[in-house]
Amino acid sequence: MNAIEQIVKNQREYFNAGNTLQVASRIKYLKALKADIISHEKEIFEALKSDLNKSASESYMVEVGMILEELTFIIKRVKKWAKQRRAQSPLAQFPSKSYELFSPYGVTLIIAPWNYPFLLTMQPLVGAIAAGNTAVVKPSRASANTSRVMKEIIERVFPAEYVSCIYGEDANQEVLECKFDYIFFTGGAEVGKKVYTAASKNLTPVTLELGGKSPVVVDETAKIDLAAKRIVFGKLLNAGQTCIAPDYVVAHKSVAEGLVESMKKQIEKLYPDALKCEYFGKIISERHFNRVKGLIDGNVYCGGGFDEHTQKIEPTIIYPATLADKAMQEEIFGPVLPVLTYSDEKELFDILDAHPTPLAFYLFTQSKKREKKFMRNCLFGGGCVNDVIMHIATSRMAFGGVGTSGIGSYHGKNSFVTFSHSKAILKKSTLIDLPIRYTPYSNSKDKLVRFFLK
């Protein structure tokens, strides 16, 4: 038995002994986790700075602060969520009582990415603990400094048989060969397919948070300067290494020139001299740096520069872009933004249909009719009207993909539900036993059945 198999065995024994079932105990550990994160903010910020050149302000806003908010939200509510919920029994089952009971799956596996390493590791972990599971956490080796800090936090807060972090081991394939009761994966689609395949061998349920080319549509009624400001903010957050970042823009021909010019001004304002800007992020690794750099072709409207030493790439707008451009062939995951144009809705939908089921969809418009049409008719994970990215910043709505951008969702109560199995239970009275369900059947019994079941 290898080390990972031993961890899983120990956690299964811990879970089977009922150690995670008491909600009060779950809350105790969630409070301890929150306190430890607060007391070690500085180490987390330093790690994120080393891995991705994130400033302390950005690190708190999009990673640490969001986890603290999620913890606060769940700690206040998990006791209520975990209670059995009464349901009305059908008349045909009289007399009886019905209720729904949420139960943890057992030993869970959380595989996290490198782009928001603290947020996207801790957020599903909070859900797993709130629901009463144990967890094996596998953060990314690419964000090694943040992974190390998270391992230290986890080891201070949890016993190893409750939560274990296997950072530092080249164990992606090895961990997937173990039998888990639930797998939560965040990352790219190709690795997601491998996780799904491995899970299928044991019929293990999964959540897959993937990605895709998330579009921004800017119509002729949009407030252009505001749209430009918000698009640039969302695109350049974490140097574009965000799964729900605007991946490309499709602007109406009547406003496209004004939009790209306004975006250029916003880039200069928000990130002056970006390659030397101390708070502009770097690309995580040399491999990703070279990949993103290779996507810069076609009509470069602004930017295009890079620094191989710091692994920074200038904010770059490609305009006018086409579906044939390199940047339109794959998810960019960097500070490169193609801007395409359309003249009518048919042309717009033809462009959008080239990359169906994105993780996010963004629409800038003042038309309520168009808003209603696009929000209802387009298939995507989640999104915004007249903004980008901010739909993720809430514990009150689910976040997740659809189709090729993912399976399942989480955040807030949805995290609790995701990591729980809902048991439907009917408690039947022993005082009365209606005979109509038993053979031999008869016309009178059939009439009664039809009376109840219609």
PEQUI-V315134 format. One record per residue. N is the residue number from 1. RES is the residue in one letter. PHI is phi in degrees with one decimal (999 if undefined). Layout:
n | res | phi
N | RES | PHI
N | RES | PHI
This chain:
n | res | phi
1 | M | 999
2 | N | -79.8
3 | A | -63.5
4 | I | -70.1
5 | E | -61.4
6 | Q | -67.3
7 | I | -60.5
8 | V | -62.9
9 | K | -62.0
10 | N | -63.7
11 | Q | -67.8
12 | R | -65.7
13 | E | -64.8
14 | Y | -63.5
15 | F | -66.6
16 | N | -63.5
17 | A | -78.2
18 | G | 82.8
19 | N | -69.7
20 | T | -105.3
21 | L | -79.6
22 | Q | -72.2
23 | V | -63.2
24 | A | -59.9
25 | S | -68.9
26 | R | -60.0
27 | I | -62.0
28 | K | -58.5
29 | Y | -70.8
30 | L | -65.7
31 | K | -65.6
32 | A | -65.2
33 | L | -63.4
34 | K | -60.1
35 | A | -63.5
36 | D | -69.4
37 | I | -62.2
38 | I | -60.9
39 | S | -76.3
40 | H | -123.3
41 | E | -56.6
42 | K | -59.5
43 | E | -64.3
44 | I | -65.1
45 | F | -61.3
46 | E | -63.3
47 | A | -66.5
48 | L | -66.0
49 | K | -64.1
50 | S | -66.7
51 | D | -78.2
52 | L | -132.0
53 | N | 60.6
54 | K | -77.1
55 | S | -72.2
56 | A | -61.9
57 | S | -64.0
58 | E | -66.8
59 | S | -62.0
60 | Y | -71.5
61 | M | -62.5
62 | V | -110.5
63 | E | -130.4
64 | V | -64.0
65 | G | -61.1
66 | M | -67.9
67 | I | -69.6
68 | L | -63.2
69 | E | -63.9
70 | E | -63.7
71 | L | -61.6
72 | T | -59.4
73 | F | -61.8
74 | I | -73.6
75 | I | -57.1
76 | K | -70.8
77 | R | -118.9
78 | V | -64.1
79 | K | -61.7
80 | K | -68.0
81 | W | -61.7
82 | A | -78.5
83 | K | -68.6
84 | Q | -66.8
85 | R | -110.8
86 | R | -71.2
87 | A | -132.0
88 | Q | -75.7
89 | S | -80.8
90 | P | -67.8
91 | L | -59.0
92 | A | -64.5
93 | Q | -101.3
94 | F | -63.5
95 | P | -93.4
96 | S | -161.8
97 | K | -125.0
98 | S | -124.3
99 | Y | -154.8
100 | E | -113.8
101 | L | -129.9
102 | F | -88.3
103 | S | -123.8
104 | P | -67.9
105 | Y | -73.6
106 | G | 137.7
107 | V | -91.8
108 | T | -110.0
109 | L | -119.1
110 | I | -119.8
111 | I | -107.1
112 | A | -112.9
113 | P | -94.5
114 | W | -101.0
115 | N | -75.3
116 | Y | -126.0
117 | P | -64.4
118 | F | -76.5
119 | L | -59.1
120 | L | -83.5
121 | T | -95.9
122 | M | -73.5
123 | Q | -64.2
124 | P | -66.7
125 | L | -62.5
126 | V | -58.9
127 | G | -64.3
128 | A | -62.5
129 | I | -69.8
130 | A | -58.8
131 | A | -82.5
132 | G | 98.5
133 | N | -96.5
134 | T | -93.8
135 | A | -149.0
136 | V | -104.9
137 | V | -106.4
138 | K | -121.7
139 | P | -75.1
140 | S | -78.3
141 | R | -73.9
142 | A | -65.8
143 | S | -99.6
144 | A | -63.1
145 | N | -68.3
146 | T | -68.5
147 | S | -61.3
148 | R | -63.0
149 | V | -63.9
150 | M | -64.1
151 | K | -61.1
152 | E | -64.7
153 | I | -62.8
154 | I | -60.2
155 | E | -71.0
156 | R | -75.0
157 | V | -90.7
158 | F | -116.9
159 | P | -67.6
160 | A | -61.8
161 | E | -77.2
162 | Y | -100.0
163 | V | -135.6
164 | S | -126.8
165 | C | -111.7
166 | I | -106.5
167 | Y | -54.9
168 | G | 96.9
169 | E | -107.3
170 | D | -81.7
171 | A | -128.7
172 | N | -57.0
173 | Q | -71.6
174 | E | -63.6
175 | V | -70.1
176 | L | -74.6
177 | E | -81.2
178 | C | -81.1
179 | K | -89.8
180 | F | -112.1
181 | D | -95.3
182 | Y | -158.5
183 | I | -124.9
184 | F | -118.7
185 | F | -123.4
186 | T | -123.3
187 | G | 164.8
188 | G | -80.8
189 | A | -64.9
190 | E | -67.4
191 | V | -69.1
192 | G | -58.0
193 | K | -63.6
194 | K | -66.8
195 | V | -64.0
196 | Y | -62.5
197 | T | -63.8
198 | A | -64.5
199 | A | -64.8
200 | S | -65.3
201 | K | -63.8
202 | N | -112.0
203 | L | 52.3
204 | T | -81.6
205 | P | -67.2
206 | V | -137.1
207 | T | -117.7
208 | L | -119.1
209 | E | -102.4
210 | L | -107.3
211 | G | -159.9
212 | G | 132.5
213 | K | -92.6
214 | S | -83.7
215 | P | -89.5
216 | V | -120.4
217 | V | -104.7
218 | V | -119.7
219 | D | -92.6
220 | E | -72.5
221 | T | -97.1
222 | A | -66.4
223 | K | -81.4
224 | I | -65.0
225 | D | -64.5
226 | L | -67.1
227 | A | -59.3
228 | A | -60.4
229 | K | -62.1
230 | R | -73.2
231 | I | -64.2
232 | V | -63.7
233 | F | -56.6
234 | G | -66.2
235 | K | -70.2
236 | L | -95.1
237 | L | -58.4
238 | N | 57.5
239 | A | 55.3
240 | G | 82.6
241 | Q | -89.3
242 | T | -132.8
243 | C | -63.8
244 | I | -109.0
245 | A | -64.5
246 | P | -55.7
247 | D | -93.0
248 | Y | -156.9
249 | V | -115.1
250 | V | -121.3
251 | A | -111.7
252 | H | -62.6
253 | K | -56.2
254 | S | -71.8
255 | V | -120.7
256 | A | -62.0
257 | E | -61.4
258 | G | -64.2
259 | L | -65.6
260 | V | -67.5
261 | E | -67.8
262 | S | -67.5
263 | M | -64.6
264 | K | -60.3
265 | K | -64.9
266 | Q | -65.8
267 | I | -59.9
268 | E | -64.0
269 | K | -78.2
270 | L | -80.1
271 | Y | -134.8
272 | P | -64.2
273 | D | 49.1
274 | A | -55.8
275 | L | -65.7
276 | K | -108.4
277 | C | -68.5
278 | E | -69.5
279 | Y | -107.2
280 | F | -91.6
281 | G | -67.4
282 | K | -108.5
283 | I | -76.6
284 | I | -60.5
285 | S | -147.8
286 | E | -62.4
287 | R | -62.8
288 | H | -69.3
289 | F | -58.0
290 | N | -66.1
291 | R | -65.6
292 | V | -66.0
293 | K | -57.9
294 | G | -70.7
295 | L | -86.3
296 | I | -84.7
297 | D | -150.4
298 | G | 74.8
299 | N | -89.2
300 | V | -79.7
301 | Y | -78.9
302 | C | -157.3
303 | G | 80.6
304 | G | 99.2
305 | G | -80.9
306 | F | -159.1
307 | D | -131.7
308 | E | -66.2
309 | H | -69.7
310 | T | -91.7
311 | Q | 59.0
312 | K | -107.5
313 | I | -123.3
314 | E | -60.8
315 | P | -55.3
316 | T | -128.9
317 | I | -110.1
318 | I | -104.7
319 | Y | -152.8
320 | P | -74.2
321 | A | -95.5
322 | T | -132.5
323 | L | -64.1
324 | A | -83.7
325 | D | -64.5
326 | K | -57.8
327 | A | -67.7
328 | M | -100.8
329 | Q | -96.2
330 | E | -156.2
331 | E | -64.1
332 | I | -76.4
333 | F | 55.5
334 | G | -170.5
335 | P | -83.5
336 | V | -119.8
337 | L | -130.2
338 | P | -76.1
339 | V | -122.8
340 | L | -101.8
341 | T | -126.7
342 | Y | -141.0
343 | S | -112.7
344 | D | -148.2
345 | E | -66.5
346 | K | -62.1
347 | E | -64.1
348 | L | -61.7
349 | F | -67.8
350 | D | -62.0
351 | I | -68.2
352 | L | -64.4
353 | D | -67.8
354 | A | -69.4
355 | H | -138.0
356 | P | -73.6
357 | T | 47.2
358 | P | -70.4
359 | L | -68.6
360 | A | -138.6
361 | F | -140.1
362 | Y | -126.1
363 | L | -128.8
364 | F | -108.4
365 | T | -161.2
366 | Q | -108.2
367 | S | -92.5
368 | K | -66.4
369 | K | -64.0
370 | R | -69.2
371 | E | -56.1
372 | K | -60.9
373 | K | -63.8
374 | F | -72.0
375 | M | -64.8
376 | R | -84.6
377 | N | -90.9
378 | C | -88.4
379 | L | -98.7
380 | F | -156.3
381 | G | -68.2
382 | G | -168.1
383 | G | -179.5
384 | C | -140.5
385 | V | -110.7
386 | N | 63.8
387 | D | -166.2
388 | V | -135.4
389 | I | 69.4
390 | M | -68.4
391 | H | -66.3
392 | I | -78.8
393 | A | -88.6
394 | T | -151.9
395 | S | -95.2
396 | R | -99.9
397 | M | -132.4
398 | A | -74.1
399 | F | -124.1
400 | G | 180.0
401 | G | -99.9
402 | V | -147.4
403 | G | 62.0
404 | T | -73.6
405 | S | -94.7
406 | G | 148.7
407 | I | -133.8
408 | G | 86.0
409 | S | -152.7
410 | Y | -156.3
411 | H | 99.2
412 | G | 56.1
413 | K | -60.8
414 | N | -64.4
415 | S | -65.6
416 | F | -59.5
417 | V | -67.0
418 | T | -58.9
419 | F | -91.8
420 | S | -124.9
421 | H | -100.6
422 | S | -89.9
423 | K | -91.5
424 | A | -94.0
425 | I | -127.0
426 | L | -116.9
427 | K | -105.8
428 | K | -95.3
429 | S | -67.4
430 | T | -99.4
431 | L | -83.7
432 | I | -130.4
433 | D | -133.8
434 | L | -65.0
435 | P | -82.9
436 | I | -67.8
437 | R | -85.2
438 | Y | -94.3
439 | T | -76.9
440 | P | -75.6
441 | Y | -76.5
442 | S | -150.8
443 | N | -61.5
444 | S | -66.0
445 | K | -67.3
446 | D | -60.2
447 | K | -63.7
448 | L | -66.4
449 | V | -59.7
450 | R | -66.5
451 | F | -65.5
452 | F | -75.9
453 | L | -108.8
454 | K | -157.3
